[in-house]
């Protein structure tokens, strides 16, 4: 009998580029002050979970978030480059508004979630989805019966939510992809199932800034 694998999948904490709506893709942008606070709160929230393994994208915003989860659990983080964000090629480093202004046709295909569209040097949604599902299914199969934490990126969360709820790539997004939110899914060889999504209770108290602290 095959036991299901329980997965906690987490988007990294906030970065300055998240705030600026600037596309990060494979660029290695660090957590900002809020992001580091979010990561620490995430570590506290998961400190008593029976986690068997932690995997993370090697990009520092995900890696550092994973380290904050791993420390209270006494676990190591295992890197998985396949958990990186979608590659956006020439879009990386630019804001949404800039792309719409300078390349409106490409922006429209992107906004409409054209599954075959890839920015120059980047990945299409079809290719990205396959990369993520292959990676997560391989890891889940390796840890049957365990609870595993995966720390990655917003695009990765979107792929997994769609897989768990049987939504097409082009379906409009109506769900949240919160930084440092706790998302729970279940894996069996038959596929993914949604258990819980965008739990942010551990982030309910905002971090104090230097003036108020």
C-alpha positions, -999 to +999 in steps of 0.1 A: +000+000+000+014+034-010+012+060+017+005+096+006+032+123+010+021+154+029+037+186+015+040+221+029+048+243+000+060+278+008+068+309-013+098+328-001+096+359+021+092+393+006+119+410-014+122+447-025+114+436-060+081+421-049+072+455-036+083+472-068+065+446-090+098+439-107+102+405-123+129+384-105+128+351-124+163+335-121+179+367-108+192+362-072+173+389-052+177+387-014+149+390+012+143+425+025+138+433+062+101+423+061+110+391+042+135+381+069+109+388+096+084+367+077+109+338+074+115+339+111+078+338+119+074+309+095+102+290+113+083+295+146+050+284+131+064+251+117+088+244+146+066+216+160+056+200+127+069+164+121+090+174+091+111+147+075+129+168+049+132+203+036+140+212-001+144+246-015+153+265-047+189+276-046+180+313-051+188+331-019+153+345-013+140+309-011+171+294+004+173+318+033+135+313+040+142+276+041+171+280+065+148+299+089+124+269+088+151+243+092+169+259+122+142+252+148+137+217+134+174+208+134+173+198+098+195+206+068+181+221+036+186+202+004+189+223-028+168+216-058+175+238-088+144+226-105+123+245-079+136+278-093+111+304-104+100+305-141+128+318-163+116+351-177+146+358-199+147+394-211+117+403-189+138+398-157+147+430-139+118+449-155+085+461-140+051+449-154+044+485-165+077+488-184+070+456-203+035+467-212+048+501-225+077+488-245+065+454-258+027+455-258+022+425-280+044+403-258+028+418-227-007+409-240+003+372-246+018+371-211-013+387-195-035+362-214-014+333-201-006+320-235+008+285-226+033+285-254+046+321-250+081+325-237+100+358-233+133+358-252+156+335-233+128+324-209+104+295-204+069+290-216+042+281-191+040+246-205+077+240-201+077+256-166+048+235-154+064+203-165+096+211-148+079+218-115+056+189-115+084+165-124+105+178-096+078+178-069+065+144-079+100+129-078+106+143-043+072+133-030+076+097-043+110+096-025+093+105+009+061+085+009+044+087+042+064+117+054+058+154+057+081+174+034+086+212+032+093+227-002+104+264-004+102+280-037+086+309-056+052+324-066+051+308-100+059+274-084+030+279-059+007+287-088+016+255-107+010+234-076-023+250-068-035+244-103-024+208-102-041+202-069-074+218-080-073+205-116-072+240-131-059+247-166-029+269-172-050+296-188-076+298-160-077+332-144-060+333-110-084+338-082-062+325-053-035+342-033+003+335-035+013+352-003+049+356+007+057+331+035+022+317+036+017+281+046+002+259+018-006+222+023-011+197-004-012+159-005+005+137-031-002+101-042+007+085-075-028+096-087-018+132-083-021+162-060-049+172-037-054+205-019-055+205+019-051+241+028-040+273+012-025+307+020-025+303+058-009+336+071-020+335+107+016+335+118+021+368+100-009+385+117+013+408+138+032+432+115+070+437+122+079+469+140+100+494+121+130+512+136+109+541+147+084+522+167+108+495+180 
